[in-house]
Amino acid sequence: MTPNETQKILQAGQIAKQVKEYAKTIIKKDKPLLEIAEQIENKIIELGGKPAFPTNLSINEIAAHYTPSHNDETKAHGLLKIDLGVHVDGFIADTAFSIDLENSDENKRLIKASENALNNAIKLIKDKIELEKINDNKLISEKEVIDNRVGNSKSLGGVKIFFIDFGLGYISKKIEDKAVDIHLLKQALEAKHFKNWEVLFKSFLKGYSKSKDYKEVIERLKKVEARGRYKH
C-alpha cells in the first residue's frame, strides 16, 4: 500500500470518527430513520468523503444491515444500532455504535457487553495475527472474507461464484426491490473498485439485459438514483 493510499484510509477514518460523534447529537426517540440516515450521509459528504454504503439503522432484534427506503416511516426507538461507512476514492472506514432510546436496563447491559467485547478485540488484534487465534478467544467476526462473494476456479471446471452473508436476503418480484438491489451493487462497485467500477458495472448490465424485466428495472433504477439520499 502506498503512502497516498494509507493517507486516504486515515482520512476516511477521521471523517467516520467525526460523523459518529455528530450522529450521537442528532438521534432522538421517534425521529424518522430516513431523516437520520440522510443527515448522517450528508455530513459525510460535507466533510469530504462519500458514503461507503447506505447507513444502517437497526432496531431491537434486527442486529444489523437495516437501512430505510425512500418512503420508510419507521421512527427511532428501542435499542438502535448505527453502522456508517466512509470512503475516500474507494478507501473505506467503517464504524458503529448503539444507543438506548428507552432507558432500559437490558439495553444498557447489551451495550456494555458489546463495548467490553470491542475492548477485548482491540487488545487482541495485532499485525499478522491468525484468524483462528481470534476465534479461540470467542471473538466471532462473521466478516472473514473480502466482500460477500467468493470464487472457486475448480468448480465444474470453471469459475463459480458463491454468495455469502446472505442472512437478510428475501424473495421479491417487485421492480422497485430489483432496482434498489442494482443501485446498491453500483454503489459497492464505485466504493470498492473505484478505478474501474464503470467497466464492471457495464459488464454487469450486459448480463442483466437478459432479464425479462430489464427495461422496466433500469427505468426504475433512474428514479431510485434521483431520490434525495441516493444522489451521492
N, C-alpha and C positions, 0 to 999 in steps of 0.2 A: 504494500500500500504506500502510495507516495505521500509526502508531507502535505500536499494540497488536498488529497482525499481525506487524510486524517483531520485536517482543519475543518473540512465540511461536516464530518461526523460530529466534531466538537461543537461546531456552530449549531447544528441541528439539536444537539443535546442541551445547549444553553437556551435555545428557543423553547424547547419542550419544558424545561425547568420553569421558565417564566410563565408559560401558558398554564402549567399545572397550578401555580400559585394564584394566577388570575382566575382560573376556573373555580377555585375554592371560595372566591369572594362573590361570585355571581349565582351559584347554585342555591336555590331556596326551595322549600317544600311547596308543591303544587305549581311550580314553574314548568311550562311545557318543555318536554325533552327536545323538541325541534328547535326551540329558541336557544336552549343551552348549547346544542350542537353547533348551531350557526355562529353563536358568539365565540365559541372556542376556535372554530375553523377560521373565522375572520381575524381573530387575534394572531393565529399562526401566520397568516398572510401579512398582517400588519408588521410583524417582527422580522419579515424577510424569508420565511420558509413557505412550504406548501404542505397541506395535509397528506400524510403518507397513506392514510386510509380513512374512511368515514369514522367520525368519533363514535366510540361505543359507549352507550349509556344503559346499563343493565340493572334491573331492579329485582331485589329479593332472590327467588330461586333461579332466576336467569343469571348464570355465573358470568357470562361474557358474550361479546360479539353482537349485542342488540344495538342497532342504530336506527333512529327514527326516519321514516319515509317522509316524503314531501307533504303528506296530508295527515301525519301522525298527530293524534290529540292526547297522547299519553302524558301525564304530568308526573313530575318527580315526587317520589315518596319512598318510604321504607329504607332498605339498605341499598344505596345507589353506588354502583361500581363505574368509575370513569376511566376509560382507556383511550389515550390520544397518541397520535404519531406525527412526527415532523420529518420531512425530507428536504435536503438541500442538494439539488442536482442528483437526486437518486440515493444519497447517503442518509440513512434513516436513524432516528432516535425515537424510542417508544417509552412511555411512562404511564403509570396507572395509580389510582388511589380509590379509597372507598369513603363514603360519607353516610353517617346515620342521621336520617331525617325524621326519626320517630322518638328519639331519646330512649332507645331500647337497650336494656342491659345485655340482651342476647346479641344484638348488633355490635355493641361495643366489644364484647368478648371475641366475636368473629374478626373484627378489625384488628384487635390486639394480637390475635393468633397469627393473622396474615403478616403483621409487622414483625413479629418475632421470627417467622419463617424467612422473611426477606433479610433480616439482620443476620440470621444464621447462614443464609446463602452467600451474602456479601463476604462473610468471614471465610467461607469455604472456597469460593471461586478464585482460582489462580490461573495464570497463563499456562496452557497446555495440560490442564487437569483432565483426566479421563472421565468420560461420562458416567461410567459405572461407579466411580467414587462418589459422584453427586447422588446417584440413586441409592447407594449404600447408606447414605446419611438421611434417607427418607425424604429427599427433595425431588419431586417429580415435576419436570418442566412441561411435559406434553407438547413441547415445541422443539423436538430434537432433530428436525430436518430443515433444509433450506427450502423455503416456500412450502406449499401444500401439495406439490405434485412431484413425483419421483419417477424416473425411467428405468427400465430393465432391458438392456440390449439383447439379452439372451432369451427373452420370452418369445416363443413361437417363431424363432429365427430372425426377429427384428425388434425394433424399439416398441415398447409397450408402456403407456403412461398410466400411472395409478394415482387416484386422488386420495389424500389422507386428511385427517382433521375435518371430517365431514359431518360432525355431530349436529350442526344446525341446518343441514340440508332438508328439503321438503319437496313434495310433489306439487306442481302448479302448471296449469295450462294458460295462465294469464299472460297476455302480451306485455303488460307492464312489468311483471316479475322477470320475464326474459330480458327485457330492455335494461332493467336495473342491474341484472347479473352481468350483462355485457359491459355496462358502464363501469362496474367495479373491477372487472378484468382489465379494462382500458386504463383505469387509474393505477392498478397494481403494476402494469407493464411500464407506464410512464415513470412511476416512482422507482421501481427496482431495476429497470433496464432502459434508463433514460437516453442512452446513446443510440439505441436502435429500436425503440418501442414502436415507432411508426411502421417500420418494416414488419415487425412481429404482428402488430395489430391488423395490418392489411392482409397478412398471410392467414390470420385467424378468420377475418371476414370472408376471404376466398373460400375457405372450407365451410363456413357457416351459411354461405349463399345457397347451399344445397337444401337448407331447411325450407319446408313449405311455408313457414311464417316469416321468411327472411325480410321481405319488403316491409311488411307491417311492423316487425320488430325494429328495424332500422329507423323507420319514421318515428316510432315511439321513443327510440333512443335519443333522437334530436330534441324531443320535448323534455326528456329527462335531464339532458345536459343543459337545457336552457333555464332550469329551475334554480332558484337562489343559491342553495347550498351545494349545487353540483357545477357551478361555473368556474371553479378553481382550476 
